[in-house]
Each structure stands twice: as C-alpha cells, then as structure tokens.
Amino acid sequence: MSKYRRIRRSTRSVDDLVRAMGMDGISKSRVGRLCGEIDERVGAFLACPIEDDWPYVWLDATYVKARRDGHIV
C-alpha cells in the first residue's frame, strides 16, 4: 500500500489543465503516463528522510473589510 494518498485524476481534468496552459489537449494514454511519472516522483520525495534542521516561518492573517466614508476599504 502506498505511503501517500493517491489523488483521483480524470482525463478531462488533466485535459482542462493542459488546455489552460495553452496546449491543444492530451490523450488518455499520455494522461496515464504523466500521472504515473508524477506518482513516482511524489513517492520518492515523500520517502526521503528529513535529516537536517529546516527553519520555517509560520504566517497567519485576517482580512476584514471596513466602511470609511461610505466606501469599503
């Protein structure tokens, strides 16, 4: 069993993505090959141990609309 959850992909959703990127479309067999390659790379990435310290910054924000002089600011 895979260590990560496989995301279901449809040929149509991949085709829509490819078209949004400016290409003409994609065949079902090409979708299968691409998704297989992606699954392998993601699996390899997730299997790599984290051995060193990795600094990070945690950010959080709240966006609130307010009215000033009848305008939303």
MORA-V485478 format. One line per field, one symbol per residue. ss: DSSP state (H for helix, E for strand, - for the rest). psi: psi as a letter, one per 40 degrees, with the letter a starting at -180 (. if undefined). burial: + if it has 16 or more other C-alpha atoms within 10 Angstrom, else -. A space follows every 50 residues. Layout:
ss->???
psi->???
burial->???
//
This chain:
ss->----------HHHHHHHHHH-------HHHHHHHHHHHHHHHHHHHH--- ----------------EE--EE-
psi->iieihhhhhiddddddddddeeieaiidddddddddddddddddddehih dihhiihhiiihhhiihhfeih.
burial->----------+--+++---------+----+---+--------------- -----------------------
//
